[in-house]
Amino acid sequence: MLRIKVPATSANLGPGFDTFGLALNLFNIFYVEKAEDIFLENVEEEFRNENNTFVVAYTKTLAGCGKKAGIHVKFDTKIPISRGLGSSSSLVVAGVLAANSLHHLQLSVQEMLKICVEIEGHPDNVAPCLLGGFVTSLLDKNSIYTQKIDIHPKFHFSVFIPDFELKTSDARKVLPEKISLKDSVFTLSRAVFLCFALQKGEERNLNVFFQDKIHEPYRKKLIPDYEDLQKEVMRKGGLAFMISGSGSTCLAVSLEENFSKNLDLSGMKAKWKTMDCRVHSEGAEVTEVEFKNQKK
């Protein structure tokens, strides 16, 4: 039996819309083995079928190599669904890895990434989920370009997970069809500075570099408490605050390992769960394990 461990991811990071992605140390774990049919454990009944995103990725990867096979999967998932932390991407990456590892397909990382992007439609979550760390990605026709950038260890990340979902499709609907040249330059210039600042550990002006005018001004209206959370984070010494992916989770950057413990979130409209995270640099992991009570 194989153990596949894939990290949560936070995409966009302010000015890197559909481009930047960051892997965090919050994981979904899948125990997989070959089987005659599709058998999924620890999954709600409505997702216990071939339309499950994991299974879709698994079967697509096999089909591309002229193969077809069942699978037994035991899910141990910790990444919340529809919260902007890459839950769907984790399923895609895990499904592709399961097919490649169980059936010895010997696909390269780039080949696996291409399959993931074909399913997800964009690389900003699947790239850091597969590769780990802070990744900037570019999709050009059939080519995918990625660049992994080391983040200085002085920076810490805190996630704020609310008690409500926000589907990516709904978050996309509020975005304008056209962006002004002024807003484009505003965002692009900050994205460039942000990459260097995170790599070199330059915290001064980091809040400026995380600013965005492409998606955040429109999406933050879908998140109650956004501005109140931002004020509290900055009041307590946070360096920056933004939406994680398309929301509803938010992300803060600070110099403190347990930053969220100092925040007062009383009086907020929603119930917020906080979690202090580290960057997960290693990416997705596949290991061989023995697992008791597995289905024969």
ChimeraX commands (.cxc) that place a marker at each C-alpha (Angstrom):
marker #1 position 0.00,0.00,0.00 radius 0.5
marker #1 position 1.18,3.52,-0.79 radius 0.5
marker #1 position 0.77,6.64,1.33 radius 0.5
marker #1 position 0.34,9.86,-0.66 radius 0.5
marker #1 position 0.70,13.10,1.26 radius 0.5
marker #1 position -0.22,16.37,-0.46 radius 0.5
marker #1 position -0.15,19.90,0.99 radius 0.5
marker #1 position -2.74,22.63,1.13 radius 0.5
marker #1 position -1.98,25.59,-1.11 radius 0.5
marker #1 position -2.72,29.29,-1.07 radius 0.5
marker #1 position -2.92,30.83,-4.52 radius 0.5
marker #1 position -2.68,34.40,-5.83 radius 0.5
marker #1 position -0.97,35.89,-2.75 radius 0.5
marker #1 position -2.24,39.34,-3.58 radius 0.5
marker #1 position -0.82,40.51,-6.94 radius 0.5
marker #1 position -0.07,37.03,-8.36 radius 0.5
marker #1 position -3.55,36.30,-9.70 radius 0.5
marker #1 position -3.65,32.79,-11.26 radius 0.5
marker #1 position 0.15,32.81,-11.09 radius 0.5
marker #1 position 1.53,32.60,-7.52 radius 0.5
marker #1 position 0.97,29.63,-5.25 radius 0.5
marker #1 position 2.30,28.61,-1.85 radius 0.5
marker #1 position 2.34,25.13,-0.25 radius 0.5
marker #1 position 1.55,25.03,3.49 radius 0.5
marker #1 position 2.02,22.35,6.15 radius 0.5
marker #1 position -1.63,21.27,6.23 radius 0.5
marker #1 position -2.18,17.96,4.46 radius 0.5
marker #1 position -4.54,15.53,2.83 radius 0.5
marker #1 position -3.30,11.95,3.06 radius 0.5
marker #1 position -4.43,9.04,0.87 radius 0.5
marker #1 position -3.67,5.35,1.37 radius 0.5
marker #1 position -3.93,3.60,-1.98 radius 0.5
marker #1 position -3.60,0.12,-3.46 radius 0.5
marker #1 position -4.66,-1.68,-6.61 radius 0.5
marker #1 position -8.17,-3.13,-6.72 radius 0.5
marker #1 position -10.57,-4.63,-9.24 radius 0.5
marker #1 position -13.12,-1.83,-8.81 radius 0.5
marker #1 position -13.26,1.70,-7.40 radius 0.5
marker #1 position -13.50,1.55,-3.60 radius 0.5
marker #1 position -13.29,4.78,-1.57 radius 0.5
marker #1 position -13.23,4.91,2.23 radius 0.5
marker #1 position -13.90,7.88,4.56 radius 0.5
marker #1 position -15.73,9.76,1.80 radius 0.5
marker #1 position -19.30,11.06,1.84 radius 0.5
marker #1 position -21.61,8.85,-0.22 radius 0.5
marker #1 position -22.27,11.46,-2.91 radius 0.5
marker #1 position -18.52,11.53,-3.70 radius 0.5
marker #1 position -18.00,7.76,-3.47 radius 0.5
marker #1 position -18.00,7.14,-7.23 radius 0.5
marker #1 position -16.05,7.63,-10.46 radius 0.5
marker #1 position -16.87,11.36,-10.48 radius 0.5
marker #1 position -14.74,11.93,-7.39 radius 0.5
marker #1 position -11.96,14.33,-8.40 radius 0.5
marker #1 position -9.30,11.90,-7.15 radius 0.5
marker #1 position -10.74,9.12,-9.31 radius 0.5
marker #1 position -11.08,11.41,-12.33 radius 0.5
marker #1 position -7.37,12.28,-12.10 radius 0.5
marker #1 position -6.42,8.64,-11.53 radius 0.5
marker #1 position -8.39,7.28,-14.49 radius 0.5
marker #1 position -7.32,10.10,-16.82 radius 0.5
marker #1 position -3.66,9.48,-16.05 radius 0.5
marker #1 position -4.03,5.75,-16.71 radius 0.5
marker #1 position -6.05,6.34,-19.88 radius 0.5
marker #1 position -3.30,8.54,-21.26 radius 0.5
marker #1 position -1.00,5.51,-20.99 radius 0.5
marker #1 position -3.52,3.10,-22.43 radius 0.5
marker #1 position -4.43,1.53,-19.10 radius 0.5
marker #1 position -7.55,1.05,-17.00 radius 0.5
marker #1 position -7.74,-0.21,-13.41 radius 0.5
marker #1 position -9.65,0.06,-10.18 radius 0.5
marker #1 position -8.27,1.40,-6.94 radius 0.5
marker #1 position -8.85,1.23,-3.20 radius 0.5
marker #1 position -8.37,4.58,-1.48 radius 0.5
marker #1 position -8.63,5.45,2.20 radius 0.5
marker #1 position -9.03,9.22,2.60 radius 0.5
marker #1 position -7.55,11.11,5.57 radius 0.5
marker #1 position -8.32,14.71,4.64 radius 0.5
marker #1 position -7.60,17.81,6.69 radius 0.5
marker #1 position -7.81,20.53,4.01 radius 0.5
marker #1 position -11.23,22.23,4.23 radius 0.5
marker #1 position -13.40,22.22,1.10 radius 0.5
marker #1 position -14.27,25.40,-0.83 radius 0.5
marker #1 position -12.18,27.60,1.44 radius 0.5
marker #1 position -9.40,28.73,-0.91 radius 0.5
marker #1 position -6.77,26.25,0.30 radius 0.5
marker #1 position -6.51,24.02,-2.76 radius 0.5
marker #1 position -8.65,21.09,-1.65 radius 0.5
marker #1 position -9.58,20.14,-5.23 radius 0.5
marker #1 position -5.99,20.49,-6.39 radius 0.5
marker #1 position -4.86,18.13,-3.65 radius 0.5
marker #1 position -7.25,15.48,-5.00 radius 0.5
marker #1 position -6.01,15.99,-8.55 radius 0.5
marker #1 position -2.34,15.76,-7.64 radius 0.5
marker #1 position -2.91,12.72,-5.41 radius 0.5
marker #1 position -4.90,10.93,-8.12 radius 0.5
marker #1 position -2.19,11.49,-10.72 radius 0.5
marker #1 position 0.52,10.36,-8.29 radius 0.5
marker #1 position -1.49,7.26,-7.40 radius 0.5
marker #1 position -1.74,6.20,-11.03 radius 0.5
marker #1 position 1.92,6.90,-11.72 radius 0.5
marker #1 position 3.21,5.12,-8.61 radius 0.5
marker #1 position 0.87,2.12,-8.42 radius 0.5
marker #1 position 1.24,1.26,-12.10 radius 0.5
marker #1 position 4.88,2.29,-12.58 radius 0.5
marker #1 position 4.08,4.67,-15.42 radius 0.5
marker #1 position 7.39,6.50,-14.96 radius 0.5
marker #1 position 5.90,9.87,-15.84 radius 0.5
marker #1 position 8.14,12.88,-15.32 radius 0.5
marker #1 position 7.14,15.66,-12.92 radius 0.5
marker #1 position 6.45,17.89,-15.91 radius 0.5
marker #1 position 4.22,15.26,-17.51 radius 0.5
marker #1 position 2.27,14.83,-14.27 radius 0.5
marker #1 position 1.95,18.60,-13.89 radius 0.5
marker #1 position 0.52,18.85,-17.39 radius 0.5
marker #1 position -2.18,16.29,-16.57 radius 0.5
marker #1 position -3.01,18.18,-13.37 radius 0.5
marker #1 position -3.38,21.46,-15.26 radius 0.5
marker #1 position -5.56,19.83,-17.92 radius 0.5
marker #1 position -7.96,18.84,-15.15 radius 0.5
marker #1 position -7.78,22.00,-13.02 radius 0.5
marker #1 position -7.52,24.49,-15.87 radius 0.5
marker #1 position -4.73,26.54,-14.28 radius 0.5
marker #1 position -1.44,25.76,-12.50 radius 0.5
marker #1 position -1.44,28.17,-9.53 radius 0.5
marker #1 position -2.57,25.52,-6.99 radius 0.5
marker #1 position -1.47,22.22,-8.53 radius 0.5
marker #1 position 2.10,23.44,-9.15 radius 0.5
marker #1 position 2.96,24.20,-5.49 radius 0.5
marker #1 position 0.94,21.17,-4.38 radius 0.5
marker #1 position 3.12,18.91,-6.51 radius 0.5
marker #1 position 6.43,20.78,-6.24 radius 0.5
marker #1 position 6.17,22.39,-2.79 radius 0.5
marker #1 position 7.22,25.85,-1.65 radius 0.5
marker #1 position 6.45,29.15,-3.37 radius 0.5
marker #1 position 5.91,28.62,-7.09 radius 0.5
marker #1 position 5.16,31.08,-9.84 radius 0.5
marker #1 position 3.68,29.49,-12.93 radius 0.5
marker #1 position 2.79,30.38,-16.48 radius 0.5
marker #1 position 0.53,28.57,-18.95 radius 0.5
marker #1 position 1.29,29.21,-22.63 radius 0.5
marker #1 position -0.86,27.14,-24.99 radius 0.5
marker #1 position 0.31,23.57,-24.25 radius 0.5
marker #1 position 3.43,24.57,-22.32 radius 0.5
marker #1 position 3.65,25.04,-18.55 radius 0.5
marker #1 position 6.47,27.05,-17.03 radius 0.5
marker #1 position 7.19,27.01,-13.32 radius 0.5
marker #1 position 9.76,28.72,-11.13 radius 0.5
marker #1 position 10.22,27.75,-7.51 radius 0.5
marker #1 position 11.37,30.62,-5.31 radius 0.5
marker #1 position 12.77,30.10,-1.82 radius 0.5
marker #1 position 11.01,32.10,0.89 radius 0.5
marker #1 position 13.14,33.51,3.68 radius 0.5
marker #1 position 12.60,31.52,6.91 radius 0.5
marker #1 position 11.86,34.68,8.90 radius 0.5
marker #1 position 8.39,34.88,7.35 radius 0.5
marker #1 position 5.48,33.03,8.96 radius 0.5
marker #1 position 1.98,32.49,7.57 radius 0.5
marker #1 position -1.34,32.31,9.39 radius 0.5
marker #1 position -4.59,31.17,7.84 radius 0.5
marker #1 position -8.05,32.32,8.91 radius 0.5
marker #1 position -10.68,29.74,8.01 radius 0.5
marker #1 position -14.35,30.82,8.37 radius 0.5
marker #1 position -17.44,28.72,8.93 radius 0.5
marker #1 position -18.76,29.35,5.42 radius 0.5
marker #1 position -17.76,28.17,1.94 radius 0.5
marker #1 position -17.01,30.28,-1.10 radius 0.5
marker #1 position -16.96,28.40,-4.39 radius 0.5
marker #1 position -14.33,29.41,-6.93 radius 0.5
marker #1 position -17.03,29.74,-9.60 radius 0.5
marker #1 position -18.91,32.29,-7.48 radius 0.5
marker #1 position -15.72,34.21,-6.71 radius 0.5
marker #1 position -14.95,34.37,-10.44 radius 0.5
marker #1 position -18.34,35.85,-11.25 radius 0.5
marker #1 position -17.64,39.06,-9.34 radius 0.5
marker #1 position -14.46,39.83,-11.29 radius 0.5
marker #1 position -14.66,42.49,-14.03 radius 0.5
marker #1 position -14.22,41.41,-17.64 radius 0.5
marker #1 position -11.72,44.20,-18.26 radius 0.5
marker #1 position -8.93,45.67,-16.11 radius 0.5
marker #1 position -7.62,49.19,-16.68 radius 0.5
marker #1 position -4.02,49.78,-17.73 radius 0.5
marker #1 position -3.46,51.70,-14.50 radius 0.5
marker #1 position -4.64,48.80,-12.32 radius 0.5
marker #1 position -2.62,46.32,-14.37 radius 0.5
marker #1 position 0.60,48.30,-13.89 radius 0.5
marker #1 position -0.21,48.76,-10.19 radius 0.5
marker #1 position -0.51,44.99,-9.69 radius 0.5
marker #1 position 2.28,43.81,-11.99 radius 0.5
marker #1 position 4.88,46.10,-10.44 radius 0.5
marker #1 position 4.05,44.83,-6.96 radius 0.5
marker #1 position 4.22,41.18,-8.03 radius 0.5
marker #1 position 7.81,41.64,-9.16 radius 0.5
marker #1 position 8.90,43.36,-5.94 radius 0.5
marker #1 position 7.07,40.74,-3.86 radius 0.5
marker #1 position 9.12,37.85,-5.26 radius 0.5
marker #1 position 12.41,39.53,-4.34 radius 0.5
marker #1 position 11.20,40.68,-0.92 radius 0.5
marker #1 position 10.02,37.18,0.09 radius 0.5
marker #1 position 13.24,35.62,-1.11 radius 0.5
marker #1 position 15.59,38.12,0.52 radius 0.5
marker #1 position 13.66,38.52,3.77 radius 0.5
marker #1 position 12.94,42.21,3.32 radius 0.5
marker #1 position 9.87,42.88,5.45 radius 0.5
marker #1 position 9.86,46.64,5.02 radius 0.5
marker #1 position 7.09,47.67,2.61 radius 0.5
marker #1 position 5.88,44.06,2.31 radius 0.5
marker #1 position 2.31,45.25,2.81 radius 0.5
marker #1 position 2.71,47.45,-0.26 radius 0.5
marker #1 position 4.05,44.58,-2.37 radius 0.5
marker #1 position 1.10,42.31,-1.47 radius 0.5
marker #1 position -1.43,44.85,-2.76 radius 0.5
marker #1 position -3.63,43.98,-5.72 radius 0.5
marker #1 position -6.25,45.63,-7.93 radius 0.5
marker #1 position -7.22,42.71,-10.17 radius 0.5
marker #1 position -9.26,40.47,-7.87 radius 0.5
marker #1 position -9.10,41.38,-4.17 radius 0.5
marker #1 position -11.14,44.62,-4.30 radius 0.5
marker #1 position -14.05,42.64,-5.73 radius 0.5
marker #1 position -13.75,39.37,-3.82 radius 0.5
marker #1 position -13.29,40.85,-0.36 radius 0.5
marker #1 position -16.92,42.00,-0.52 radius 0.5
marker #1 position -17.91,38.31,-0.43 radius 0.5
marker #1 position -16.07,37.80,2.87 radius 0.5
marker #1 position -17.75,39.26,5.98 radius 0.5
marker #1 position -15.21,40.60,8.50 radius 0.5
marker #1 position -12.47,40.98,5.86 radius 0.5
marker #1 position -11.63,44.58,6.70 radius 0.5
marker #1 position -12.00,44.01,10.46 radius 0.5
marker #1 position -9.67,41.02,10.26 radius 0.5
marker #1 position -7.19,43.04,8.25 radius 0.5
marker #1 position -7.20,45.85,10.80 radius 0.5
marker #1 position -6.66,43.43,13.69 radius 0.5
marker #1 position -3.79,41.67,11.89 radius 0.5
marker #1 position -2.00,44.90,11.07 radius 0.5
marker #1 position -2.67,46.36,14.53 radius 0.5
marker #1 position -0.91,43.39,16.13 radius 0.5
marker #1 position 2.18,43.71,13.95 radius 0.5
marker #1 position 1.26,41.68,10.88 radius 0.5
marker #1 position 3.16,42.45,7.70 radius 0.5
marker #1 position 0.38,41.77,5.20 radius 0.5
marker #1 position -3.15,40.39,4.91 radius 0.5
marker #1 position -4.94,38.99,1.86 radius 0.5
marker #1 position -7.46,36.48,0.51 radius 0.5
marker #1 position -6.20,32.92,0.15 radius 0.5
marker #1 position -6.99,31.80,-3.37 radius 0.5
marker #1 position -10.56,32.81,-4.17 radius 0.5
marker #1 position -11.56,32.67,-0.49 radius 0.5
marker #1 position -13.19,32.30,1.91 radius 0.5
marker #1 position -9.97,31.70,3.87 radius 0.5
marker #1 position -7.67,34.66,4.45 radius 0.5
marker #1 position -3.91,34.68,4.89 radius 0.5
marker #1 position -1.61,36.81,7.04 radius 0.5
marker #1 position 2.17,37.20,6.91 radius 0.5
marker #1 position 4.17,38.01,10.02 radius 0.5
marker #1 position 7.50,37.53,11.77 radius 0.5
marker #1 position 5.98,35.54,14.64 radius 0.5
marker #1 position 5.66,31.75,14.67 radius 0.5
marker #1 position 2.44,31.80,16.71 radius 0.5
marker #1 position 1.09,35.08,15.43 radius 0.5
marker #1 position -2.62,34.22,15.39 radius 0.5
marker #1 position -2.61,33.43,19.13 radius 0.5
marker #1 position -2.31,37.16,19.87 radius 0.5
marker #1 position -5.34,38.22,17.85 radius 0.5
marker #1 position -8.74,39.18,19.22 radius 0.5
marker #1 position -11.39,37.85,16.85 radius 0.5
marker #1 position -14.34,38.37,19.16 radius 0.5
marker #1 position -17.20,40.37,17.70 radius 0.5
marker #1 position -16.70,39.05,14.16 radius 0.5
marker #1 position -19.79,38.10,12.16 radius 0.5
marker #1 position -18.44,34.68,11.18 radius 0.5
marker #1 position -16.69,32.07,13.30 radius 0.5
marker #1 position -13.02,31.99,12.36 radius 0.5
marker #1 position -10.58,29.15,12.97 radius 0.5
marker #1 position -6.95,30.24,12.95 radius 0.5
marker #1 position -3.89,28.17,12.15 radius 0.5
marker #1 position -0.23,29.19,12.12 radius 0.5
marker #1 position 1.57,27.49,9.25 radius 0.5
marker #1 position 4.98,26.97,7.76 radius 0.5
marker #1 position 5.91,26.78,4.10 radius 0.5
marker #1 position 6.01,23.15,2.99 radius 0.5
marker #1 position 8.98,23.04,0.64 radius 0.5
marker #1 position 9.11,19.33,-0.14 radius 0.5
marker #1 position 5.92,19.06,-2.19 radius 0.5
marker #1 position 3.80,15.93,-2.55 radius 0.5
marker #1 position 5.24,12.73,-1.07 radius 0.5
marker #1 position 4.71,9.06,-1.95 radius 0.5
marker #1 position 5.90,6.36,0.45 radius 0.5
marker #1 position 5.28,2.64,0.82 radius 0.5
marker #1 position 3.54,1.64,4.05 radius 0.5
marker #1 position 1.78,-1.25,5.73 radius 0.5
marker #1 position -1.80,-0.43,6.61 radius 0.5
marker #1 position -4.00,-2.57,8.82 radius 0.5
marker #1 position -7.62,-3.39,7.99 radius 0.5
marker #1 position -7.10,-2.72,4.31 radius 0.5
marker #1 position -9.71,-4.14,1.91 radius 0.5
marker #1 position -8.69,-7.39,0.24 radius 0.5
marker link #1:1,2 radius 0.2
marker link #1:2,3 radius 0.2
marker link #1:3,4 radius 0.2
marker link #1:4,5 radius 0.2
marker link #1:5,6 radius 0.2
marker link #1:6,7 radius 0.2
marker link #1:7,8 radius 0.2
marker link #1:8,9 radius 0.2
marker link #1:9,10 radius 0.2
marker link #1:10,11 radius 0.2
marker link #1:11,12 radius 0.2
marker link #1:12,13 radius 0.2
marker link #1:13,14 radius 0.2
marker link #1:14,15 radius 0.2
marker link #1:15,16 radius 0.2
marker link #1:16,17 radius 0.2
marker link #1:17,18 radius 0.2
marker link #1:18,19 radius 0.2
marker link #1:19,20 radius 0.2
marker link #1:20,21 radius 0.2
marker link #1:21,22 radius 0.2
marker link #1:22,23 radius 0.2
marker link #1:23,24 radius 0.2
marker link #1:24,25 radius 0.2
marker link #1:25,26 radius 0.2
marker link #1:26,27 radius 0.2
marker link #1:27,28 radius 0.2
marker link #1:28,29 radius 0.2
marker link #1:29,30 radius 0.2
marker link #1:30,31 radius 0.2
marker link #1:31,32 radius 0.2
marker link #1:32,33 radius 0.2
marker link #1:33,34 radius 0.2
marker link #1:34,35 radius 0.2
marker link #1:35,36 radius 0.2
marker link #1:36,37 radius 0.2
marker link #1:37,38 radius 0.2
marker link #1:38,39 radius 0.2
marker link #1:39,40 radius 0.2
marker link #1:40,41 radius 0.2
marker link #1:41,42 radius 0.2
marker link #1:42,43 radius 0.2
marker link #1:43,44 radius 0.2
marker link #1:44,45 radius 0.2
marker link #1:45,46 radius 0.2
marker link #1:46,47 radius 0.2
marker link #1:47,48 radius 0.2
marker link #1:48,49 radius 0.2
marker link #1:49,50 radius 0.2
marker link #1:50,51 radius 0.2
marker link #1:51,52 radius 0.2
marker link #1:52,53 radius 0.2
marker link #1:53,54 radius 0.2
marker link #1:54,55 radius 0.2
marker link #1:55,56 radius 0.2
marker link #1:56,57 radius 0.2
marker link #1:57,58 radius 0.2
marker link #1:58,59 radius 0.2
marker link #1:59,60 radius 0.2
marker link #1:60,61 radius 0.2
marker link #1:61,62 radius 0.2
marker link #1:62,63 radius 0.2
marker link #1:63,64 radius 0.2
marker link #1:64,65 radius 0.2
marker link #1:65,66 radius 0.2
marker link #1:66,67 radius 0.2
marker link #1:67,68 radius 0.2
marker link #1:68,69 radius 0.2
marker link #1:69,70 radius 0.2
marker link #1:70,71 radius 0.2
marker link #1:71,72 radius 0.2
marker link #1:72,73 radius 0.2
marker link #1:73,74 radius 0.2
marker link #1:74,75 radius 0.2
marker link #1:75,76 radius 0.2
marker link #1:76,77 radius 0.2
marker link #1:77,78 radius 0.2
marker link #1:78,79 radius 0.2
marker link #1:79,80 radius 0.2
marker link #1:80,81 radius 0.2
marker link #1:81,82 radius 0.2
marker link #1:82,83 radius 0.2
marker link #1:83,84 radius 0.2
marker link #1:84,85 radius 0.2
marker link #1:85,86 radius 0.2
marker link #1:86,87 radius 0.2
marker link #1:87,88 radius 0.2
marker link #1:88,89 radius 0.2
marker link #1:89,90 radius 0.2
marker link #1:90,91 radius 0.2
marker link #1:91,92 radius 0.2
marker link #1:92,93 radius 0.2
marker link #1:93,94 radius 0.2
marker link #1:94,95 radius 0.2
marker link #1:95,96 radius 0.2
marker link #1:96,97 radius 0.2
marker link #1:97,98 radius 0.2
marker link #1:98,99 radius 0.2
marker link #1:99,100 radius 0.2
marker link #1:100,101 radius 0.2
marker link #1:101,102 radius 0.2
marker link #1:102,103 radius 0.2
marker link #1:103,104 radius 0.2
marker link #1:104,105 radius 0.2
marker link #1:105,106 radius 0.2
marker link #1:106,107 radius 0.2
marker link #1:107,108 radius 0.2
marker link #1:108,109 radius 0.2
marker link #1:109,110 radius 0.2
marker link #1:110,111 radius 0.2
marker link #1:111,112 radius 0.2
marker link #1:112,113 radius 0.2
marker link #1:113,114 radius 0.2
marker link #1:114,115 radius 0.2
marker link #1:115,116 radius 0.2
marker link #1:116,117 radius 0.2
marker link #1:117,118 radius 0.2
marker link #1:118,119 radius 0.2
marker link #1:119,120 radius 0.2
marker link #1:120,121 radius 0.2
marker link #1:121,122 radius 0.2
marker link #1:122,123 radius 0.2
marker link #1:123,124 radius 0.2
marker link #1:124,125 radius 0.2
marker link #1:125,126 radius 0.2
marker link #1:126,127 radius 0.2
marker link #1:127,128 radius 0.2
marker link #1:128,129 radius 0.2
marker link #1:129,130 radius 0.2
marker link #1:130,131 radius 0.2
marker link #1:131,132 radius 0.2
marker link #1:132,133 radius 0.2
marker link #1:133,134 radius 0.2
marker link #1:134,135 radius 0.2
marker link #1:135,136 radius 0.2
marker link #1:136,137 radius 0.2
marker link #1:137,138 radius 0.2
marker link #1:138,139 radius 0.2
marker link #1:139,140 radius 0.2
marker link #1:140,141 radius 0.2
marker link #1:141,142 radius 0.2
marker link #1:142,143 radius 0.2
marker link #1:143,144 radius 0.2
marker link #1:144,145 radius 0.2
marker link #1:145,146 radius 0.2
marker link #1:146,147 radius 0.2
marker link #1:147,148 radius 0.2
marker link #1:148,149 radius 0.2
marker link #1:149,150 radius 0.2
marker link #1:150,151 radius 0.2
marker link #1:151,152 radius 0.2
marker link #1:152,153 radius 0.2
marker link #1:153,154 radius 0.2
marker link #1:154,155 radius 0.2
marker link #1:155,156 radius 0.2
marker link #1:156,157 radius 0.2
marker link #1:157,158 radius 0.2
marker link #1:158,159 radius 0.2
marker link #1:159,160 radius 0.2
marker link #1:160,161 radius 0.2
marker link #1:161,162 radius 0.2
marker link #1:162,163 radius 0.2
marker link #1:163,164 radius 0.2
marker link #1:164,165 radius 0.2
marker link #1:165,166 radius 0.2
marker link #1:166,167 radius 0.2
marker link #1:167,168 radius 0.2
marker link #1:168,169 radius 0.2
marker link #1:169,170 radius 0.2
marker link #1:170,171 radius 0.2
marker link #1:171,172 radius 0.2
marker link #1:172,173 radius 0.2
marker link #1:173,174 radius 0.2
marker link #1:174,175 radius 0.2
marker link #1:175,176 radius 0.2
marker link #1:176,177 radius 0.2
marker link #1:177,178 radius 0.2
marker link #1:178,179 radius 0.2
marker link #1:179,180 radius 0.2
marker link #1:180,181 radius 0.2
marker link #1:181,182 radius 0.2
marker link #1:182,183 radius 0.2
marker link #1:183,184 radius 0.2
marker link #1:184,185 radius 0.2
marker link #1:185,186 radius 0.2
marker link #1:186,187 radius 0.2
marker link #1:187,188 radius 0.2
marker link #1:188,189 radius 0.2
marker link #1:189,190 radius 0.2
marker link #1:190,191 radius 0.2
marker link #1:191,192 radius 0.2
marker link #1:192,193 radius 0.2
marker link #1:193,194 radius 0.2
marker link #1:194,195 radius 0.2
marker link #1:195,196 radius 0.2
marker link #1:196,197 radius 0.2
marker link #1:197,198 radius 0.2
marker link #1:198,199 radius 0.2
marker link #1:199,200 radius 0.2
marker link #1:200,201 radius 0.2
marker link #1:201,202 radius 0.2
marker link #1:202,203 radius 0.2
marker link #1:203,204 radius 0.2
marker link #1:204,205 radius 0.2
marker link #1:205,206 radius 0.2
marker link #1:206,207 radius 0.2
marker link #1:207,208 radius 0.2
marker link #1:208,209 radius 0.2
marker link #1:209,210 radius 0.2
marker link #1:210,211 radius 0.2
marker link #1:211,212 radius 0.2
marker link #1:212,213 radius 0.2
marker link #1:213,214 radius 0.2
marker link #1:214,215 radius 0.2
marker link #1:215,216 radius 0.2
marker link #1:216,217 radius 0.2
marker link #1:217,218 radius 0.2
marker link #1:218,219 radius 0.2
marker link #1:219,220 radius 0.2
marker link #1:220,221 radius 0.2
marker link #1:221,222 radius 0.2
marker link #1:222,223 radius 0.2
marker link #1:223,224 radius 0.2
marker link #1:224,225 radius 0.2
marker link #1:225,226 radius 0.2
marker link #1:226,227 radius 0.2
marker link #1:227,228 radius 0.2
marker link #1:228,229 radius 0.2
marker link #1:229,230 radius 0.2
marker link #1:230,231 radius 0.2
marker link #1:231,232 radius 0.2
marker link #1:232,233 radius 0.2
marker link #1:233,234 radius 0.2
marker link #1:234,235 radius 0.2
marker link #1:235,236 radius 0.2
marker link #1:236,237 radius 0.2
marker link #1:237,238 radius 0.2
marker link #1:238,239 radius 0.2
marker link #1:239,240 radius 0.2
marker link #1:240,241 radius 0.2
marker link #1:241,242 radius 0.2
marker link #1:242,243 radius 0.2
marker link #1:243,244 radius 0.2
marker link #1:244,245 radius 0.2
marker link #1:245,246 radius 0.2
marker link #1:246,247 radius 0.2
marker link #1:247,248 radius 0.2
marker link #1:248,249 radius 0.2
marker link #1:249,250 radius 0.2
marker link #1:250,251 radius 0.2
marker link #1:251,252 radius 0.2
marker link #1:252,253 radius 0.2
marker link #1:253,254 radius 0.2
marker link #1:254,255 radius 0.2
marker link #1:255,256 radius 0.2
marker link #1:256,257 radius 0.2
marker link #1:257,258 radius 0.2
marker link #1:258,259 radius 0.2
marker link #1:259,260 radius 0.2
marker link #1:260,261 radius 0.2
marker link #1:261,262 radius 0.2
marker link #1:262,263 radius 0.2
marker link #1:263,264 radius 0.2
marker link #1:264,265 radius 0.2
marker link #1:265,266 radius 0.2
marker link #1:266,267 radius 0.2
marker link #1:267,268 radius 0.2
marker link #1:268,269 radius 0.2
marker link #1:269,270 radius 0.2
marker link #1:270,271 radius 0.2
marker link #1:271,272 radius 0.2
marker link #1:272,273 radius 0.2
marker link #1:273,274 radius 0.2
marker link #1:274,275 radius 0.2
marker link #1:275,276 radius 0.2
marker link #1:276,277 radius 0.2
marker link #1:277,278 radius 0.2
marker link #1:278,279 radius 0.2
marker link #1:279,280 radius 0.2
marker link #1:280,281 radius 0.2
marker link #1:281,282 radius 0.2
marker link #1:282,283 radius 0.2
marker link #1:283,284 radius 0.2
marker link #1:284,285 radius 0.2
marker link #1:285,286 radius 0.2
marker link #1:286,287 radius 0.2
marker link #1:287,288 radius 0.2
marker link #1:288,289 radius 0.2
marker link #1:289,290 radius 0.2
marker link #1:290,291 radius 0.2
marker link #1:291,292 radius 0.2
marker link #1:292,293 radius 0.2
marker link #1:293,294 radius 0.2
marker link #1:294,295 radius 0.2
marker link #1:295,296 radius 0.2
view
